[in-house]
């Protein structure tokens, strides 16, 4: 008897386990797919934002090169005494604090003017200490350029007297040929940019990555490595030239040469990358100029390694997934000996998964409010409820002012912060039985339960006051505001929800046209910074 009970128990357990295993694998697969999608989105956004930041930085550096060139052209003391021009460049260097040297070289590579930056004040190098730079790449590569071209050197470490300066000083040199008023080539303008400024920004942005972030030069060497700084700048040291991303990940490096940006999965994990200057858009504010890269483009790379918890989602095989699923469900398999309890556990897990899927189908993932589809469904339900009681229902159509400008000038992360600020201000001022839905990128709608247009307008006034309070009390780089239009439902007429929404939308656009006449979203002190 004992043998039969044991046999039946074993058979039943194997059957129940065989039934449950496909479901556990399905749940594991769905969970992995969701997490992978979140990881890919995060890392792609990081690479894109970092690329945009670097392009914007270099664009401002190029503007400075052109300013220095223009100041030389306008100098009244040209060909005689450069004292006034030197004082102007000294003031410029002290104000910017990011240029180690500002130089003007003649056609032979002789330094005519050199401004050295120092923390206690910049200064002009005396004539007897000026040097000849005719053999330096930034001179030889620039002297042959056209008038509308700007040279960007490789990013490397500053070298003094054939020794790498300590502490290390990352340096990027920007130069352009200087043509006199007669149109003839006179020399070269060179700015030595202290690149810690841009590397610090890359470091800050890399904190949002789930694993590693690299900045690579055109030869595949690490200029920045979030998780292992010992691999940085290896090309500057003869004994370390074999240490590079290209050498450690040759297949990945070869794939990255094919496109300007993209992402892919290898046995080493997931990589998302973007070339910094591929689209040559850094001169958008300097029309007519083009850049010449000294040794090729730079790469921003986000790397989710296969050894990391997140990286395992991209590289594990079916056998690993089965082991993980069984390991995670070990307690469930014990409970399967009791059929009733095992069924209860299975049903509860299935319900949790349905609720998870339902949540993603009804709510906007960034703001946590209803999405467009769910918002209109909720409006339809509320319309039927209020129609029976003959209570009013008002719709407020909202459009965020200046979201595109914030995204363009300050980045999409700041744009997301603007959206969340508007949503929080609305949530904190509407009533519990009102609700908010996101219709699109910068469009929202509030549904006011049992309120007519005038009553709904009172609540909007409180919302607008809250936005004004934010502008007055918080030191943001942009102004927070929104346009709105309110329309009330009338149940005894032929109006439908779409009609009322369109009317509210028209009111909103009427208000927006008036606001835009005097609207400045980006604060003045943010555009130059």
C-alpha positions as CSV (number, residue, x, y, z in Angstrom):
1,X,0.0,0.0,0.0
2,X,2.8,2.4,0.9
3,X,4.4,1.7,-2.4
4,X,1.2,2.4,-4.4
5,X,0.7,5.7,-2.5
6,X,4.2,6.7,-3.1
7,X,3.9,5.8,-6.8
8,X,0.6,7.7,-7.2
9,X,2.1,10.6,-5.4
10,X,5.1,10.6,-7.7
11,X,3.0,10.3,-10.8
12,X,0.6,13.0,-9.8
13,X,3.4,15.3,-8.8
14,X,5.2,14.7,-12.2
15,X,1.9,15.4,-14.0
16,X,1.2,18.6,-12.1
17,X,4.8,19.7,-12.4
18,X,4.7,19.0,-16.2
19,X,1.5,21.1,-16.4
20,X,2.9,23.9,-14.3
21,X,6.3,24.2,-15.9
22,X,5.1,25.7,-19.3
23,X,3.2,28.3,-17.4
24,X,6.2,29.2,-15.2
25,X,8.4,29.5,-18.3
26,X,5.8,31.7,-20.0
27,X,5.7,34.0,-17.0
28,X,9.4,34.1,-16.8
29,X,9.6,34.9,-20.6
30,X,7.1,37.6,-20.4
31,X,8.8,39.2,-17.3
32,X,12.1,39.0,-19.1
33,X,10.6,40.6,-22.2
34,X,9.2,43.5,-20.2
35,X,12.5,44.0,-18.3
36,X,14.5,43.8,-21.6
37,X,12.3,46.4,-23.2
38,X,12.8,48.8,-20.2
39,X,16.6,48.2,-20.2
40,X,16.9,48.8,-24.0
41,X,14.8,52.0,-23.7
42,X,16.9,53.3,-20.8
43,X,20.3,52.6,-22.4
44,X,19.3,53.9,-25.9
45,X,18.1,57.1,-24.2
46,X,21.3,57.5,-22.2
47,X,23.5,57.1,-25.4
48,X,21.3,59.6,-27.3
49,X,21.2,62.2,-24.4
50,X,25.0,61.9,-23.9
51,X,25.6,62.4,-27.6
52,X,23.3,65.4,-27.7
53,X,25.1,66.9,-24.7
54,X,28.6,66.4,-26.2
55,X,27.4,67.9,-29.6
56,X,26.0,70.9,-27.8
57,X,29.2,71.4,-25.8
58,X,31.3,71.2,-28.9
59,X,28.9,73.6,-30.7
60,X,29.6,76.2,-28.0
61,X,33.3,75.6,-28.2
62,X,33.2,76.2,-32.0
63,X,31.4,79.4,-31.4
64,X,34.2,80.4,-29.1
65,X,36.8,79.6,-31.8
66,X,34.9,81.8,-34.2
67,X,34.6,84.6,-31.6
68,X,38.4,84.6,-31.1
69,X,39.0,84.6,-34.8
70,X,36.5,87.5,-35.3
71,X,38.2,89.5,-32.4
72,X,41.5,89.1,-34.2
73,X,40.0,90.4,-37.4
74,X,38.5,93.4,-35.6
75,X,41.6,94.3,-33.7
76,X,42.8,97.8,-34.4
77,X,46.3,96.9,-33.4
78,X,46.9,94.1,-35.9
79,X,50.5,94.0,-37.3
80,X,51.7,96.3,-34.5
81,X,50.8,95.9,-30.8
82,X,48.6,93.1,-29.6
83,X,48.3,94.4,-26.1
84,X,44.6,95.3,-26.3
85,X,43.7,92.0,-28.0
86,X,45.7,90.1,-25.4
87,X,43.7,91.8,-22.6
88,X,40.5,90.9,-24.3
89,X,41.5,87.2,-24.7
90,X,42.7,87.2,-21.0
91,X,39.3,88.4,-19.9
92,X,37.7,85.8,-22.1
93,X,39.8,83.0,-20.6
94,X,39.0,84.1,-17.1
95,X,35.3,84.2,-17.8
96,X,35.1,80.8,-19.5
97,X,37.6,79.0,-17.2
98,X,37.7,76.0,-19.6
99,X,40.5,76.9,-22.0
100,X,44.1,76.0,-20.9
101,X,45.6,78.0,-23.8
102,X,44.4,80.4,-26.5
103,X,46.9,80.9,-29.3
104,X,47.5,82.7,-32.6
105,X,50.2,81.1,-34.8
106,X,51.6,82.6,-38.0
107,X,52.1,80.7,-41.3
108,X,55.4,79.3,-40.0
109,X,53.9,77.9,-36.8
110,X,55.4,80.6,-34.6
111,X,53.2,81.6,-31.6
112,X,52.3,85.3,-32.0
113,X,50.0,85.4,-29.0
114,X,49.5,82.7,-26.3
115,X,47.2,83.2,-23.3
116,X,47.8,80.7,-20.5
117,X,44.9,80.0,-18.1
118,X,45.6,79.9,-14.4
119,X,43.3,79.7,-11.4
120,X,44.7,82.9,-10.0
121,X,44.2,84.7,-13.3
122,X,45.1,84.2,-17.0
123,X,48.2,85.9,-18.5
124,X,49.8,86.6,-21.8
125,X,53.1,84.7,-22.4
126,X,56.0,87.1,-22.9
127,X,57.5,87.1,-26.4
128,X,60.8,85.5,-25.4
129,X,58.9,82.4,-24.2
130,X,56.7,81.9,-27.3
131,X,57.4,78.7,-29.2
132,X,57.2,77.3,-32.7
133,X,54.4,74.7,-33.2
134,X,54.8,73.9,-36.9
135,X,55.2,70.1,-36.2
136,X,52.1,69.8,-34.0
137,X,49.2,67.9,-35.7
138,X,46.7,70.7,-34.8
139,X,48.9,73.1,-36.8
140,X,49.7,70.8,-39.8
141,X,46.1,69.6,-40.1
142,X,44.6,73.1,-39.8
143,X,46.9,75.2,-42.0
144,X,45.6,73.5,-45.1
145,X,41.9,73.9,-44.3
146,X,39.5,76.2,-46.1
147,X,38.2,79.4,-44.5
148,X,34.9,77.8,-43.5
149,X,36.4,74.7,-41.8
150,X,37.2,74.0,-38.1
151,X,39.5,71.3,-36.9
152,X,38.8,69.2,-33.8
153,X,41.8,67.2,-32.6
154,X,41.8,63.8,-30.9
155,X,41.0,64.0,-27.2
156,X,44.2,63.1,-25.3
157,X,46.2,64.0,-22.2
158,X,48.4,67.1,-22.1
159,X,52.1,66.5,-22.4
160,X,54.8,68.9,-21.1
161,X,58.5,68.2,-21.8
162,X,57.7,64.8,-23.3
163,X,56.0,63.8,-20.0
164,X,52.2,63.4,-19.3
165,X,51.3,66.2,-17.0
166,X,50.2,65.2,-13.5
167,X,47.6,65.2,-12.4
168,X,46.4,64.3,-15.9
169,X,44.8,67.0,-17.9
170,X,42.5,65.8,-20.7
171,X,42.7,68.1,-23.6
172,X,40.8,68.8,-26.8
173,X,42.2,71.3,-29.3
174,X,40.0,73.3,-31.7
175,X,41.5,75.3,-34.5
176,X,40.7,77.2,-37.6
177,X,42.7,78.9,-40.3
178,X,42.8,82.7,-40.0
179,X,42.4,84.8,-43.1
180,X,43.1,88.5,-43.2
181,X,40.9,91.2,-44.5
182,X,42.5,90.7,-47.9
183,X,41.4,87.1,-48.0
184,X,44.9,85.7,-47.7
185,X,45.8,83.0,-45.1
186,X,47.6,84.6,-42.2
187,X,47.9,81.9,-39.6
188,X,45.9,79.6,-37.3
189,X,43.7,80.2,-34.2
190,X,44.0,77.4,-31.6
191,X,42.0,76.8,-28.4
192,X,43.1,74.2,-25.9
193,X,39.9,73.0,-24.2
194,X,40.2,71.5,-20.7
195,X,38.1,68.4,-21.5
196,X,37.4,67.5,-17.8
197,X,34.4,69.8,-18.3
198,X,32.8,67.5,-20.9
199,X,34.0,64.3,-19.2
200,X,32.4,65.3,-15.9
201,X,29.1,65.6,-17.8
202,X,29.5,62.2,-19.3
203,X,30.2,60.8,-15.8
204,X,27.0,62.4,-14.4
205,X,24.8,61.1,-17.2
206,X,26.4,57.6,-16.9
207,X,24.9,57.3,-13.4
208,X,21.5,56.5,-15.0
209,X,22.9,53.4,-16.7
210,X,22.2,49.9,-15.3
211,X,25.8,48.8,-15.9
212,X,28.7,50.3,-17.8
213,X,29.2,53.4,-20.0
214,X,32.2,54.1,-22.2
215,X,33.4,57.1,-24.2
216,X,35.7,55.7,-27.0
217,X,37.9,57.5,-29.5
218,X,38.1,56.6,-33.2
219,X,40.7,53.9,-32.5
220,X,38.5,52.1,-29.9
221,X,40.5,53.3,-26.8
222,X,38.7,54.2,-23.6
223,X,38.5,57.9,-22.8
224,X,36.0,57.1,-20.0
225,X,35.1,53.8,-18.5
226,X,32.5,54.0,-15.7
227,X,33.4,50.7,-14.0
228,X,37.1,50.5,-14.6
229,X,39.0,53.8,-14.9
230,X,42.3,51.9,-15.0
231,X,41.6,51.2,-18.7
232,X,41.3,54.9,-19.6
233,X,43.9,56.8,-21.8
234,X,45.9,53.6,-22.5
235,X,47.0,54.9,-25.9
236,X,49.0,57.6,-24.1
237,X,51.3,55.0,-22.4
238,X,53.5,52.9,-24.7
239,X,53.3,49.9,-22.4
240,X,49.5,49.9,-22.4
241,X,48.6,50.4,-26.1
242,X,47.1,46.9,-26.2
243,X,44.4,47.9,-23.7
244,X,41.4,49.0,-25.7
245,X,37.8,48.3,-26.2
246,X,38.6,47.4,-29.8
247,X,41.1,44.7,-28.6
248,X,38.9,43.4,-25.8
249,X,35.7,43.3,-27.8
250,X,36.8,43.0,-31.5
251,X,33.5,41.6,-32.9
252,X,31.5,44.3,-31.1
253,X,33.9,47.0,-32.3
254,X,33.6,45.7,-35.9
255,X,29.8,45.9,-35.7
256,X,29.9,49.5,-34.4
257,X,31.8,50.6,-37.5
258,X,28.8,49.7,-39.7
259,X,26.3,52.3,-38.5
260,X,26.3,55.7,-36.9
261,X,24.2,54.4,-34.0
262,X,22.3,51.3,-32.9
263,X,22.1,48.4,-30.4
264,X,22.8,44.7,-30.5
265,X,23.3,41.6,-28.4
266,X,26.4,39.5,-28.3
267,X,27.7,36.8,-25.9
268,X,29.3,39.7,-24.0
269,X,25.9,41.4,-23.3
270,X,23.8,44.2,-24.7
271,X,25.4,47.3,-26.3
272,X,23.8,50.6,-27.3
273,X,26.0,53.1,-29.1
274,X,26.1,56.4,-31.0
275,X,28.7,58.3,-32.9
276,X,29.0,61.8,-31.4
277,X,29.5,63.8,-34.6
278,X,28.1,61.5,-37.2
279,X,25.3,63.8,-38.2
280,X,27.6,66.8,-38.2
281,X,25.0,68.9,-36.5
282,X,27.2,70.6,-33.9
283,X,27.5,73.6,-36.2
284,X,23.8,74.2,-36.3
285,X,24.4,77.7,-34.8
286,X,27.3,78.4,-37.1
287,X,25.8,78.2,-40.6
288,X,28.3,77.7,-43.4
289,X,31.0,76.0,-41.3
290,X,32.0,72.4,-41.3
291,X,34.1,70.3,-38.9
292,X,37.2,68.2,-39.7
293,X,37.9,65.5,-37.1
294,X,41.6,65.0,-36.5
295,X,41.5,61.2,-36.0
296,X,37.8,60.3,-36.5
297,X,34.6,60.3,-34.5
298,X,33.9,59.4,-30.9
299,X,31.6,56.7,-29.6
300,X,29.2,56.8,-26.6
301,X,28.6,53.2,-25.6
302,X,26.2,51.8,-23.0
303,X,27.2,48.2,-22.1
304,X,25.0,45.8,-20.1
305,X,27.6,43.0,-19.5
306,X,26.5,39.4,-19.6
307,X,27.8,38.9,-16.1
308,X,25.5,41.5,-14.6
309,X,21.9,40.7,-13.4
310,X,20.4,42.8,-16.2
311,X,22.8,41.3,-18.8
312,X,21.7,37.8,-18.0
313,X,18.3,38.7,-19.5
314,X,19.9,39.0,-22.9
315,X,22.2,36.1,-23.0
316,X,20.8,33.1,-21.1
317,X,19.5,30.1,-23.0
318,X,16.4,27.9,-22.6
319,X,18.1,25.5,-20.3
320,X,19.2,28.4,-18.0
321,X,15.6,29.8,-18.1
322,X,14.2,26.4,-17.0
323,X,16.6,26.2,-14.1
324,X,15.9,29.7,-13.0
325,X,12.1,29.2,-13.3
326,X,12.3,26.0,-11.3
327,X,14.5,27.6,-8.7
328,X,12.3,30.6,-8.3
329,X,9.2,28.3,-8.1
330,X,10.7,25.7,-5.7
331,X,8.2,26.5,-3.0
332,X,5.4,26.2,-5.5
333,X,6.5,22.7,-6.5
334,X,6.3,21.7,-2.9
335,X,2.8,23.0,-2.6
336,X,1.8,21.1,-5.8
337,X,1.6,17.9,-3.6
338,X,-1.6,19.5,-2.3
339,X,-3.8,19.9,-5.4
340,X,-6.1,22.5,-4.0
341,X,-3.3,24.7,-2.7
342,X,-1.3,24.3,-5.9
343,X,-4.3,25.5,-8.0
344,X,-4.8,28.4,-5.7
345,X,-1.1,29.4,-6.1
346,X,-1.3,29.0,-9.9
347,X,-4.5,31.1,-10.2
348,X,-3.1,33.9,-8.0
349,X,0.1,34.1,-10.1
350,X,-2.0,34.2,-13.3
351,X,-4.2,37.0,-11.8
352,X,-1.1,39.0,-10.9
353,X,0.2,38.7,-14.4
354,X,-3.2,39.8,-15.8
355,X,-3.2,42.9,-13.5
356,X,0.3,43.8,-14.6
357,X,-0.6,43.5,-18.3
358,X,-3.9,45.4,-17.6
359,X,-2.0,48.2,-15.9
360,X,0.4,48.7,-18.8
361,X,-2.6,48.8,-21.2
362,X,-4.5,51.5,-19.2
363,X,-1.9,53.8,-17.7
364,X,0.7,56.1,-19.1
365,X,4.0,54.5,-17.9
366,X,5.8,57.9,-17.3
367,X,3.1,59.8,-15.4
368,X,1.0,57.0,-13.9
369,X,-2.3,58.5,-15.1
370,X,-4.8,57.1,-17.6
371,X,-3.6,56.8,-21.2
372,X,-5.7,58.0,-24.1
373,X,-7.7,54.8,-24.6
374,X,-8.5,54.2,-20.9
375,X,-9.3,57.9,-20.5
376,X,-12.0,57.9,-23.2
377,X,-13.4,54.7,-21.8
378,X,-13.7,56.2,-18.4
379,X,-15.3,59.3,-19.9
380,X,-17.9,57.2,-21.6
381,X,-18.7,55.4,-18.3
382,X,-18.9,58.7,-16.4
383,X,-21.1,60.2,-19.1
384,X,-23.7,57.4,-18.7
385,X,-23.7,57.7,-14.9
386,X,-24.1,61.5,-14.9
387,X,-26.7,61.4,-17.7
388,X,-29.0,59.4,-15.4
389,X,-28.6,61.9,-12.6
390,X,-28.6,65.0,-14.9
391,X,-25.4,66.3,-13.2
392,X,-23.0,68.3,-15.4
393,X,-19.6,67.0,-16.5
394,X,-16.9,69.4,-17.8
395,X,-13.8,68.6,-19.8
396,X,-10.7,70.6,-19.6
397,X,-8.3,70.2,-22.6
398,X,-4.7,71.0,-21.7
399,X,-1.5,71.5,-23.8
400,X,1.9,72.1,-22.1
401,X,3.5,75.4,-23.3
402,X,7.0,75.1,-24.7
403,X,7.7,71.4,-24.3
404,X,9.4,71.2,-27.7
405,X,11.7,74.1,-26.7
406,X,12.6,72.5,-23.4
407,X,13.4,69.2,-25.2
408,X,15.4,70.9,-27.9
409,X,17.4,73.3,-25.7
410,X,17.6,71.4,-22.3
411,X,17.2,67.7,-23.3
412,X,14.4,65.2,-23.1
413,X,15.1,64.4,-19.4
414,X,14.3,68.0,-18.6
415,X,11.2,67.8,-20.9
416,X,10.0,64.7,-18.9
417,X,10.5,66.7,-15.7
418,X,8.3,69.5,-17.1
419,X,5.6,67.0,-17.9
420,X,5.7,65.4,-14.4
421,X,5.6,68.9,-12.8
422,X,2.4,69.8,-14.7
423,X,0.8,66.4,-13.8
424,X,1.7,66.8,-10.1
425,X,0.3,70.3,-10.0
426,X,-3.0,69.1,-11.5
427,X,-3.3,66.0,-9.3
428,X,-2.8,68.1,-6.1
429,X,-5.6,70.5,-7.0
430,X,-8.4,68.3,-8.6
431,X,-10.9,66.4,-6.4
432,X,-10.8,62.7,-5.7
433,X,-13.7,62.0,-8.1
434,X,-12.2,63.9,-11.0
435,X,-9.6,62.3,-13.1
436,X,-6.7,63.1,-15.5
437,X,-5.7,61.4,-18.7
438,X,-2.8,61.8,-21.1
439,X,-3.9,62.1,-24.7
440,X,-0.5,62.4,-26.3
441,X,3.0,63.8,-25.8
442,X,2.0,67.2,-24.3
443,X,-1.8,67.0,-24.4
444,X,-3.9,66.1,-21.3
445,X,-7.6,66.2,-20.4
446,X,-9.2,66.7,-17.0
447,X,-12.8,65.4,-16.4
448,X,-14.6,67.3,-13.7
449,X,-17.4,65.2,-12.1
450,X,-20.6,67.2,-11.5
451,X,-19.1,70.6,-12.3
452,X,-20.1,73.2,-14.9
453,X,-17.7,75.3,-16.8
454,X,-17.5,78.1,-14.2
455,X,-16.8,75.7,-11.3
456,X,-14.2,73.8,-13.4
457,X,-12.6,77.1,-14.2
458,X,-12.1,77.9,-10.5
459,X,-10.2,74.6,-10.1
460,X,-8.1,75.5,-13.1
461,X,-7.3,78.8,-11.6
462,X,-5.8,77.0,-8.5
463,X,-3.8,74.8,-10.9
464,X,-2.4,77.9,-12.8
465,X,-1.6,79.6,-9.4
466,X,0.4,76.5,-8.4
467,X,2.3,76.6,-11.7
468,X,3.1,80.3,-11.2
469,X,4.2,79.5,-7.6
470,X,6.7,77.0,-9.0
471,X,8.1,79.6,-11.5
472,X,8.5,82.1,-8.7
473,X,10.0,79.9,-6.0
474,X,12.0,77.2,-7.9
475,X,15.2,78.1,-9.7
476,X,14.3,76.1,-12.9
477,X,15.9,76.8,-16.2
478,X,12.5,77.0,-17.8
479,X,9.1,78.4,-17.1
480,X,6.2,76.0,-16.3
481,X,2.8,76.8,-17.9
482,X,0.0,75.3,-19.9
483,X,-2.9,76.4,-22.1
484,X,-6.4,75.1,-21.4
485,X,-9.9,75.1,-22.7
486,X,-13.0,74.0,-20.8
487,X,-16.4,72.8,-22.2
488,X,-19.4,71.4,-20.3
489,X,-21.5,68.4,-21.5
490,X,-25.2,69.0,-22.1
491,X,-27.1,65.7,-22.1
492,X,-30.3,67.0,-23.7
493,X,-28.5,67.9,-26.9
494,X,-26.9,66.0,-29.8
495,X,-23.4,66.5,-28.4
496,X,-21.1,63.5,-28.0
497,X,-17.9,63.2,-26.1
498,X,-15.7,63.7,-29.2
499,X,-17.6,66.9,-30.1
500,X,-17.1,68.3,-26.6
501,X,-13.4,67.3,-26.6
502,X,-12.9,69.1,-29.9
503,X,-14.6,72.3,-28.6
504,X,-12.4,72.3,-25.5
505,X,-9.4,71.7,-27.8
506,X,-10.4,74.8,-29.9
507,X,-10.7,76.9,-26.8
508,X,-7.3,75.7,-25.7
509,X,-5.7,76.6,-29.0
510,X,-7.4,80.1,-28.9
511,X,-5.7,80.7,-25.5
512,X,-2.4,79.2,-26.7
513,X,-2.3,81.6,-29.7
514,X,-2.6,84.5,-27.3
515,X,0.0,83.1,-24.8
516,X,2.6,82.4,-27.5
517,X,2.7,86.0,-28.5
518,X,4.6,86.9,-25.3
519,X,5.8,83.5,-24.1
520,X,9.5,82.8,-23.4
521,X,9.8,79.3,-22.0
522,X,13.6,79.1,-21.7
523,X,14.9,81.5,-19.2
524,X,17.5,83.9,-20.6
525,X,20.3,82.7,-18.4
526,X,19.8,79.1,-19.6
527,X,20.4,79.6,-23.3
528,X,24.1,80.5,-22.8
529,X,24.8,78.0,-20.2
